[in-house]
């Protein structure tokens, strides 16, 4: 089949019933897709419907006029879960041999036109597809956590055909899709996040500021601006009427001098202790579920404002 004759993606199989799997399942169900789900842990399968209910309610809060949702079916075997799938969303731990073993089972049991989509956060398509029977069916689809609230999905595949087909699917879920031109560890967003956190750690390690001050500076400064304008475009506007051309010509050297002062900290026991103490002080006794609830409430409020805009 060609890209033009392939059927649209309607049924989605979720492999891995953890938080990422529940988030993906809720997003697919909310947009009318039927979902089958499997996990090697029977307990994870038993709790999955309850895990999906929370994210599904959040999506209904953001967009009350979503169509009637799809059906969720829990399966006892991987083969049963993927038997009628148009797309298989794999959410296994970041372990290449484990993921490759799952792909072999999927290729044997899923329809020939089914896309195999990996939620990997740092592994490359090249590593994951090595030795795979039908590597052109694989695509890496890195979401930002939690996938049902964070719009970003970063795609990389071997062919433009599978990229185009999968892009249509994720955009149909209301996702902001970004295509990598080259296979890269950490994709785009995690590379940017890692670079930023490296300097955030360095600032703490060098005694420039403590953990909470670093986070406050980010949230109330560049973080707020970056939520509406990307890094490159921010510097374009920073160049005034001359834009990025003027910025690079007149302020580029000062930017490069600033780069030269950035650090490359090591996560020594002493630095780790500083980070742990600082984060625990900033959390002020709030549990991880409490922090997640605060984060999600803020994200939902921001997404509602985006829809109004």
Buried (B, 14 or more C-beta within 10 A) or exposed (E): EEEEEBEEBBBBBBBBBBBBBBBBBBBBBBBBBBBBBBBEEEEBBEBBBEBBEBBBEBBBEBBEEBEEBBEBBBBEEBBBBBBBBBBBBBBBEEEEEEBBEBBEBBBEBBEEBBBBBBBBBBBBBBBBBEEBEEBEBBBBBBBBBBBBBBBBBBBBBBEEBBBBBBBEBBEBBBBEBBBBEEBBEBBBBBEBEEEBEBBBBBBBBEEEBBBBBBBBBBEEEBEEEBEEBEEEBBBBEEBEEEBBEBBBEEBBEEEEEEEEEEEEBEEEEEBEEBBEEBEEEBBEEEEEEEEBEEEBEEBBEEBEEEEEE
